Amino acid sequence: MKKALKVLGIILGVVVIGLAAVIGFIKVALPNTGAPLDLKVQITSERVQRGEYLANHVAVCMDCHSQRDWSIYGAPLKKETFGSGGEKFTHEVGFPGTVYSRNITPAGLKDWTDGEIFRAVTTGVEKNGKPLFPLMPYPHYGQTDPEDILSIIAYIRTLPAIQNQVPNHELDFPLNILVNTMPSKAAMQKMPDSNNITAYGKYLVVMAGCAECHSKIEKGAVVAGTEFGGGRVFTFPNGTIVTAPNITFDKTTGIGNWDRNLFIRKFKQYTDSGYTPKQLAPTDFNTPMPWLMYSGMKNSDLAAIYAYLGTVTPKNNTEKVFQRK
C-alpha cells in the first residue's frame, strides 16, 4: 500500500512539474508574432481622412475605445471620453473576468512606436509583448490592407490627448494563461477594387467584424456554420438579454425580404435630421449594435455589404432577439 502511494505521489509530482513547465512556456515564450515593424507613419491629410472614416464608421475603433452612454438607445459615445478608453466589460455582461478598453489617444500611446501600434492592431500583441484580450478584433484587422491600418494610426495620432489611466485586465483562470496562445501573425491583403462589389463588401464585413456579433459564440470563438445567422447573446446588467439577429438572406428569420434600399435606410435613419435619441428607463432593452457609428458609413459601402451578405448561405434562426433573464 505504501509503495503504491509512493508511486502515485511520484506520478502526481511528474504531472505537476510537467504542467508547470507547460504553463511556464506559455507565459514566457508566447505570444510570438514577431518583432514590431520599424515603421514611421507619414501623417497626410488623405490618410487622416481615411483613418477617421474607418475608425468611426467601419472598424468603429472609437466605439470600444471610448465610454458609451447606456441610458440612451444605441449607447452613443460620451464625447468627453473619445478614444480615452475605460469602457468596462465584466462577468455581469458575460465576460470571463474584467476587461477595460485602452486609451488610444496620444496620451495613452505617447510611448508607443507606430510599429508597435501596427503589431497590436493586426496581431494582438501589446508594446510590452503581452497579449491583448480578443475583445480587440485583431484577427479581423490582420486580414485588411496595411494602408488602411496605417491610415487609422495616422488618425489616432491626431486625436486630442486625454489623460486616463486605465486599470489592467483581470482574467479568470485558465483564460489568464490561454490568452497568451491567441495572438497570431497577420495575413494582410490588398483591398479589393470597389467595382468588384461582392469582394469589396466582404472586405468591409471583415473589417467591421459583422460575423463576430451575428453568429453563435462558444468559448469566445464563432461556431462554424452559424456565421451571420445570429445567435450571439449579450447580457445587460439590468437583466435584459439581446440575441444578435440573423443577417443572412433567409426570408423567414433573416433579411431575405429586404431590398438594398431598405438595408441602407436601416442604418441611415440614425443620421436623419428628424432622429431623436431615445432615453431609456432602467429596465428597457438596449442594443450593443453601435448604430450611430455605422450610420456614418457611405451608402456605396453599405450597398457593398448588402451585396456580399446576399452570397452567404441563408440560415434559419428562430431565437428571440429580446428577452429577460
Sequence and secondary structure as in RCSB ss.txt:
>XXXX:A:sequence
MKKALKVLGIILGVVVIGLAAVIGFIKVALPNTGAPLDLKVQITSERVQRGEYLANHVAVCMDCHSQRDWSIYGA
PLKKETFGSGGEKFTHEVGFPGTVYSRNITPAGLKDWTDGEIFRAVTTGVEKNGKPLFPLMPYPHYGQTDPEDIL
SIIAYIRTLPAIQNQVPNHELDFPLNILVNTMPSKAAMQKMPDSNNITAYGKYLVVMAGCAECHSKIEKGAVVAG
TEFGGGRVFTFPNGTIVTAPNITFDKTTGIGNWDRNLFIRKFKQYTDSGYTPKQLAPTDFNTPMPWLMYSGMKNS
DLAAIYAYLGTVTPKNNTEKVFQRK
>XXXX:A:secstr
 HHHHHHHHHHHHHHHHHHHHHHHHHHHH               HHHHHHHHHHHHHTS HHHHSS B TTBTT 
 B GGGTT    EE GGGT SEEEE    STTTSTT  HHHHHHHHHH B TTS B  TTS HHHHTTS HHHHH
HHHHHHTTS          EE TTHHHHGGG            TTSHHHHHHHHHHHHTHHHHSS EETTEE TT
 TTS   EEE TTSEEEE    S  TTTSSTT  HHHHHHHHHGGGSTT    B  TTS   SS HHHHTTS HH
HHHHHHHHHTTS        SEEE 
